[in-house]
C-alpha cells in the first residue's frame, strides 16, 4: 500500500494536488515515477533495488518541488474556479461519507483477495501467471527492470522479446522489501479495488458528482466482473492493474484541460507513459474513454478546441518520448494479439444481458448491483456532467459483444489490441457500470430521504433533522441495505470465484507433488538451471523454491516470437537425446544436469511439446526422483544410437 500510494501522493502534493484528487491520482503517478526510475537506472547501469528506485524517485520529487515553487512565483494567480463545479451543501459531511465508502470498498476488496489467495501465499493456476511471476523473478535476480528483461524467460536474445513491466518492477520492489514474488503479486492485486475506487472518487468529485463518489468504491469492490474476475482468470494481472488506473488518468485529463498549465501537461504525459508501461491496451482504453470526455467539452465550448488540441499534443509527445523507447517494439508487435482467435461463445443478446445483469460468466446475477446500475443508466442522462460516460460504456459493451459473438477480419482488427478477449472488455464495462450503479444507489437514497422528510414534516412533537443530514443518513442506509442483501457485498461469492484458480490442487499449473519435487531440485542443483517442459507448470520452481528453469514461461501455439533454434529443438525432440547429436549439443550448451517432467499441465491436457513425451524411455535420462506424476531425471548420456532404434524420438 505504501509503495503504491506514497511516492505518487508526494508528487501530487509537490504539484499542489491535494485532498481526494491527490489520493486518487497517487497510484498512477507512482507508476509514472517507476517508469522514470526504470529509465534512469537502466541508463546509469544501476541494479533495480528499493534503494536505487527510492533514490531516483526522491531526486525526481525534489526536482519537481523546486520547479513547482519557481513556477508558482513566476505565473500570475490562477482562477481556481475555472470549470470547477460548486461545492455541495454539507461538503464536509459528504467527504466523511466518502471516506467511509473508500474504507468499505478497500476493505471488501482486500478481504476477498486475502481469503481467495490463501493469505497471498497460493499460486495462481492460470496460463499467464507463469510469465508474470517469472518476469518479477528475472528483474529481482538480474537487477534489470527494462522491459527487455522478458527476453530472459525462455532464452531469447536480449531485446527480442519486450513486455511492459512497470507492475513487475513494482512487485520486485515489494518482494525485495518483504516476502517473495507470489505474495508480492497477490498483495498488489489486493490493492486494485482501492486504487480504482479512489480514482473514481477523484474523477466523480471533479465532475460535481460528490454523492456518487461516496458510493462508487463500495459497489465496484463488490463486482465480480471487475476487479475480481481478471485477478483469477488468465490471470490478466497487468491489465487488471492498468484498468484500475483509468479513472485517475481521466481525472488528470479533465484537470489538464481545465487548468492548461505546463505542469499539468507534463503530468498528463508522464501519467500516460506510466499507464502504457503497466499495460498498453489499458492505456488505449483510457484514451478511447477520454475521447468522449473531449467531445463533450468541445461540443459545449467549440472555441476551446484549438488550444486544448495543442495541450493534448504536447502531452502525447512527452508520453511517446518516455514510453516508445521502452515498449515501442511491444506496441508494434501487439498485433500478435490478433492471432488469438477465440471461438464464438455467446449470442449478442446473451452478452449484453449478462453484462447488464452482472452475470458475465457467473452462475447467478449480482441482482443487488444490477438493479441500481440499470436505474442509474435510466436516470444518469439527466446529469450533463455524466453524459460522456455513456460513450465509453456503450463502446466497450459493443467490443465485448463483437469479441463474444462474432468472427471475421473486422472483428479481429477492432478487438485485436485487447487479444480478442471478451473478458477484458467485460472488465472495462463493469468499471463503467460501477458509476451508474452509484448513480442508482444515490437515486434510491434520494427517494428514501424524500420519504423520511415528508414523515418528519408531519411530526408535531419534535423538530425535523436538517435536510443534508437526512440525505446522508438515507444514502448510508441504502448502502447498508445493499450490503445486507448481498451477504456482505458478495464477499463469500467472490472468494469462491477466486478459488477457481488459487488452489494448490486446482489442476493445471502446480500442485503438492510438484512443490515436493521442486524442493528436491533445490537440494541437488547447486544453482544450475533445470531443463523443463514449459507447459507443465514447472516454471513455478523459480518463484517457489528459487531453482531457475530453462523455460520460465509457457509457450503458445504457434510460438511467438519463435524460440532460438537450439531451444526449439529441445521442445520438439528432447526425447531424441539417445540418438541425435544436435539435441545433445543443445543440452550440453545449457549446462544442465537435471530434467523435470510432470503429468499435470497448465491447460489440463497432454503437453503440446512432443520432445517431453515418453522421457521414461530415454536411456540417457535416469530417474532420481518420482512421486505422484512428478519426475526428476539426471542426465547420464549413453553412447549414441541409430535413430531407427530410438523408438521414443519425436524427430523420427
N, C-alpha and C positions, 0 to 999 in steps of 0.2 A: 504494500500500500504506500509506504514512504517512497519507494523507488518510482512508482507510477505517478504519484501526485506532487511530491515535494519539489523536484527540480523545475517542473513546469509552473508550479504555483509561484516559486521565487522569480521566475522570468516574468510571469504575469504581473506580479507586484512591482518589479523593476520598471515595467512599462505602464504602471498605474492602472492596471486592470484588476479591480477589486471585487469583493463580495461574491455573489453567486457566479458572476461572469468569470472571475479569476479561477474559482474552483472548477467550473465546468470545462474550461479550456485547458486546465493544467495537464491532464494526461496527453493531449495532443501536442502541447508544447514540449512535454518530456520526450515524446517520440522525435520531435524536431531536434532537440538537443542531443539525443542519442545519435541521430544521423550525422550531425555536425561533429560529434566526438569520434564517430567511426571514420569520417573523412580526415580529421586531424591526426588521429592515432595511426591510421594506415599510412598517411603521407610522411609522418615522422618515424615510422618503423617501430612504434611502441606496441607492447602487448596489450590486449584488451583485458584489463583488470578493473576492479572497483576503484583502485587508486588512480589509474590513468583516466578512466571515464569521469570520475569525480573531479580530478584536477582540470581537465579540459572544460567541463561544464562550469566549474567555479570561475575559470578565466573568462568564459563567454558571458556569464552573468555579471561579472564586474564590468566588462566592456559595455554591455547593454545598459547597465545602470548609469555609467558615466555619460554615454551618448544620450540617454534619455534625459538626464539632468541638463546637459548642454542644449539639447533641442528645446526643452521646455523654457529655457531662458531666452532663446532667440525668437521663438514664434509668439505671436500675439495670443491673447486669451481666446480659447476655442468656445464655440457655442455648445454647451453641454446638453442642451435640449433639442438639438437638431435631430429630427426623425425619431426622437425618443418618446415612447408612449408615456402618458401622465401616470404618476404614482397612484396606485389604487387606494381606496379608503381602507383604513386599518392595515396599512402596509406591513407594519411590524408583526401584527397578528398572523398575516398570511405568510410572512417569512418564517415564523416559528412553525406553522403548519407544514411549510415546505421542508424545513429541517427534519420534521418527523417523517415526512414522506420519503426523503432521501435515506434516512436511517432505516426505515422499514424495508425499503427496496433493496438497499445494500445488504441488510441482514438476511432477507429472504434468499437472495441470490447466493450469498456466501454459505448459508446453511445447506442449500441444495447441492452445491458443488462439493462441500466438505463431506457430506454424507454419501453423495453419489460416487466420489472418488476414493472412499476409504481413508478419510483424513489426508487427502492429497497423495497417498502412497501407492495407489493401484495404477498400473499402466493401462493405457487405452489400447483396446484390441484392434483398432482400425488400421487400414492400409497406410494412410498418410502419417500416422503417429510415428512410424519408424523413421521417416525422413526428418520430421521436425525435432524429435528428441536428439537424434544424432547430429543434426546441424548445430544444436546447442553444445553437444559434446565436442564437436570439431572446433568451435570457437573457443571453448574453455581450454582444450588441450593444446591448441596451436597458438592461441593469443591473437588470431587473425579474425577480425569481425567484419571484414569486407564481404559483400555478397558473393564473391567468387569462391569463398570457402566451401560452398556447396559442391564444388568440383571434387573435393577430397573424399566425399562419402562413398562413391563407387569407383574411385581411381581414375577419374578423368584428368587430363592435363589441366593445371590451374587456369581458371578463366573460361574453360569450355562450357561449364555449367554455372549459371548465375541465378541466384534466387534472392529476392528482397528479404533482409534478415534483421530488421530493426527489433522485432519481437524476440527473435532468437538471441540477439545481443543482450537485450534486457534480461531474458531468462538466464543467460550465462552469468550476468552480474549477481542475480539472486542466488544461483547455485554456488557461486564462489563465496558469497557472504554467509549463506546459511542453507544447509540442506543439500540437495542433489538436483539433477536435471528433471527427474519425474515430479518431485514435489514443487520445483520452481515453476514448471509449465502449468501444473494443476492450480497452483496458487494464483498465477496470473489470470487463469480462466475464471477464478472466483471473483476477480476484480471487475470482470466485464459488466455485470448488471449495474454496479455502482458507477462505472465510467460512463456508460450510456445514459444512466439516469441523471447524473449531474449535468451531462451535456445537454439533455433535453430541458432541464431546468434553466440553464443559461439561455438557450435559444427561445424557449417559450416566454420567459420573462422579458427578453428583449423585444418580443413581438407584442407585449402587453397582455399575455395570457398568464397572469400571475396565479390564478386559482388552478388552472390546468397544470401548471408547473408543479404544484404541490402533489398532484395525483400521479403524474406520468411515471415517476420512478417505481411506484408500487405496482401498477398494472404491467409495466414492462418486465419487472423481475419475476412475475408470476407466469409469464407467457412461455409455453413450451417451444413454439416455433422459433423464437429468438428471445433470449440468448441461449436457451438450454440445448436445443437440438444440434446446432453447429458445434457445440463443445464435445458431444459424443459421436456425432455422425460424421464419418470421414476418417478422422476428425479434421474439420477445416478451421483449426485454431487461429491461424493468422488472419483469415478472412473474418472470422467472428470478432476478433480484436479490432480489426480495421473498421468494421461496421459500427462498433461501439463509439468510434471517434467521429463518425459522420455528423452528429448534431453539433459537436464543438466546431467542426470545420464550417458548417453552415452559419453558426453564430459569428465566427471570425469574418466570414464573407459579408454578412449583414453589417457588422461593425466597421469593417474596412470601407465599405461603400458609404456608410453614414458619416464617417469622420474624414475620409480621404487624406490621411496623413502618411508621411513617409514611413513612420514606424508601423502603421497598420499594413501597408503594402509589404514590407519586409516580413512581418509576422505571418501574413496570409501565405506568402510564397514559401516560407520555411515550413509552415504547417502543412501545406500541400505536399512538399517534399517528404516530410515525416510520414504522412499518411501513405504516400506511394511506396515508401520503404517498408511500411508494415505490410501493405498488400495493394498492388496497383489496381485490381478490379474493385476494391472498396473505394479507392480514390476516384475511379471512374464513376462509380455510383454516386459519390458525393458531388462530383462535378455535374452530373446529369440532374440531380436534385436541385443543385444551385442554379441551373439554367431557369427553372420555373420561378425561383426567387427573383432572378434578374428580370425576367419577362414581366413579372407582376410590378416591379419597380418602374420599368421603362414604359409600360402601358399607362401608368398613372402620372409619370413625370418624364415625358419623352425628351425634355431639354437636358436631362442629366445623362443621356445615353453616351454621348461622345466622351465626356470626362470620365465616366465610370468604365468605359471600354479601355481607355488609356490606363487607368488604375489597375484593372484586371490584367492587362497585357504585361505591365511591369511585374506584377506578382507571378504571372505564369512564366516569364523569362527567368526570374530568380529560381523558381521551383525546378525548372528544366536544368539550369546550370548546376544545381546541387544534386538532383536525382539522376539525370541521364548518365553521367559518367559512372555511376554506381550500378544502375539497373537497366541501362539502355538496351543491353543485349537481351535481358529477360523480357522487356516490353516488346522488342522486335519479334522475339520468338514466341510470344504469348499466343500467337495464332495456333501454336501447337495444341492449345486447349480445344480447338475445334475438332481435333481428331477423336475426342471423346464423344462418341455418338450414342447417347443413352436412348434406349427404345421408348416408344410412346407408352406412358404409364397411366394416363387418365384421359377422360374426355374434357373438353373446355369447361363444361358446366361443373363437373366434379372438382376441377382445380379451383375455380372461383368460389364454389360453395364451401370447400374445405378451408380456404383462406378466410372467408368472411365468418365462418363458424368456429374459427380457432381449432380446426380439426385436421390440420395438414399432417398426414402420415401417422395420426394417432387413432386409437380405438374409439374414443369418445370426444365430443367437442368440449371446449372450455366455455361453457354456457355463460358463466358469470363474468367473463371478459367479452364474449361475443355480443351480448345484449347491449352493454354500454357502448361498444365500438360501433355497432350498427346505428344506435341512436346518435352517436357523435357524427357519423357520416351523414346522417339525415339533417342535422341542425348546424353542423360546423360551417356550412356555406354562408351562414348569416354573419360570420366573423370575417371581415375583409382581410385582416392580417393573416388568416389561416387558409385562404383560398388557394394559394400556390402550393400548399402541402398536398392538395388533391392530385396535382400533376405527378409528383413522384409516386404516390400511392397507385395511381392508375397505370403509370409506366411500368413499374416493377411487377404489378399484377399481370399486365399483358405479357411481359417477358417470361414470367413464371408459366403462364398458360402456353406460350409458344414452346418452351422447353419441355413441358409435361405432355403436351397433346399433339404436337406437330413434328414433321420431319421436313427435310429439304435444305437446299443451299442457303436460301434467305434466312431460315431459322438458325442455321449454323453460324452465319455471319453475324446476326444480331445477338445471339446468346453466347458466341464463342469466347469473348473476353471473360466470361464467368464459367467457362468449362461446360457450357450447355447444361448446367446443374440446376434443376428446378428448386432444390433445397436452398441454394444460395439466394435465389430470387425470393423464396418464401421468407427467408430471414429478413431481407430488406422490407418486404411487405409488412411483416409483423412489427418491425421498428416503427414504420409509419402509422400502422393501425394503433399503436400504443397511444399516440397523441389523440386520435379520435376516441379511443376508449376513455381517456382522461376527460375529453370534452363531454362524453356521455355521462360519466360519473358526476361531473360538475353540474350538468343539467338536471340530473336526478336530485342532487343536493339542493339546487335552486327551488325545485318543486317542493321538496321537503321543508326548506326554510320558509317558503311562502305559506305552506300549511301551518307550520308552527307559529308564524307571525300572526295569521288570522285567529288561531286558537288563543294566542296570548292577548290579542286585541280585545277578545270577548271577555277576558277575565277582568273582574272589577276589584278584586281584593289585593292585587299586587301589581307592581309596575312591570311592563314588558322589558325584556332584556334588549340591549342595543342591537340594531339590525345586523351590524357586522359580526357581532359575537354569535348571533343566531346562525348566520350564513356559514361561519367557520365550524360551528358545532354540528350543523346539519351535514356539511361535507365530510367531516371526520366520522360522523355516524354512518354515512353511506359507505365509506371506505371500510369501516369496521364490519358492516354487514356483508360486504363483498368478501372480506377475509373469512368470516364465519361460514358463509355459504360455500366458499371454495375450499373449505377444510384447511385453512391456513395458507391462503394464496397458492394453492396447488403444490405445496412443498412435497407431500408424500408422492404424488403422481410424477413430479419432475425428478425426484430422487430415483424412483424406479426406472424412469426413462434413461437417465444417465447410466444406470447399472446395466443397461443393454450392452455397453461397451467396456465399462470399468469393472470387470470381474475377472479374477485370475483364471477361473475355469470356464470362461465365457466362450471359448472356442476361437479359433483364428490365430492370433499372434503368438501369445506366450502363456504358458501355464506352469504349475508347480514342477512338473517333470523337467521343463526347460530350465527353470531357475536353478534346480539342483544340479543339472549338467553344467550350467554356467559357473556355478561355484566350483565345480571340479576343474573346469578350464582355468579359473583364476588361480588355482593352486599349482598347475603344471606348466602354464605357458611362459612364465617369466617375462612378460611384457611383449612377446612377439604376437603378431596378428594371427587370427584363426580363419581358415578358409570355410566359407559357409554358403548355403543356399539363400539368396537374397529374399526369397518369398516364403520362407518357413518361419518367420518370426525371430530368427537368430540374431538379426541386428540389435535386438534388445539387450544382448550381452554387454554392449558398451555402456549404456546408462545404468544398467542394473548392477553389474559387478566390475566394470572397468576394463573388460577384455575387448580389444579392438577387433572388430570383424573386417574381413577383406571387403565385403559388400555391406554397407551400412544403411542402405535404403532399398525397399522393394522395387522390383522392376515392373514397368508397364509393358503392355503388348500392343503395338510394337515398342521396342526400347527406344526412348527419346530423351536426350540425344544418344546416338549409337555409342556403345561401350568401346573402349580401346580393344583392338583386335585380340590381344592375349587374354583379356578378361572375358570377352565374349566366347572365346574358345573354351574356357573353363565352364562357363554356364552351359554351353552346348555339349561338352564332351569330357568332363572330369572323369566320368566312368570309363574313359579310354586310357587311363593312367598306365595300365599294364602294357599297352601296345603302341601308343602314339608318342613320338619323340617331341612334337610341338607342345603337347599337353604337359609333358614332363618339364620342358623348358619353362613354360609359363608358371608352373608350380614352384620350381626352383627359384625363379626370378622374384617371387613374392617372399621367399624366406620363411615359409610356414612349415610347422611340424604337425599341426592337427587340423582335422576337418570335422565340422559339426553338421549333423543332419537330424531333422525331426519330422515325424509323421504329420504334425499339425502345420497348417499353412495359413497365411494371412487371410485368404479368401475362402478357407474351408474346403478347398478342392485340392486334388493332387497338384504338386508343384509343376508349373509350366516349364521349368528349367530342366531339360532332359538329361543334362550332364550329371545331375544329382540323383537320378533314379538308379536303383539297384546297386548302391555303393557297397552293400554287403558282399557282392560277387566280385569286387575288385581286390585282387590279391595284394596289391601294393598298399591297401588301406587296412590296417589291423585294428579291430575294435578294442578299445581300452576302457570304455565306459558305455553302459547300455542300461536304460531303465525307462519303462513306460513310453517307449517310442522315441526317446531322445538318445542319440548315439554320438559318441566321440571316437573318431578314428585317428590313429597315429600313422603318419606317412612312413612306410617302410618299403622302399622301391624294390621290386623283384626284377630279374632280367627281362628285357623287352621280349614280348611275344609277337607272333604274327597276328595281324589284325583279324585274319579269318578265324583265329582261335579265341578271340576275345568276344564272347557272346554278350557281355554286358555293355559293350561300347555303343554309345548313341551315334557315333560318327560313321558307323559301318555303312 
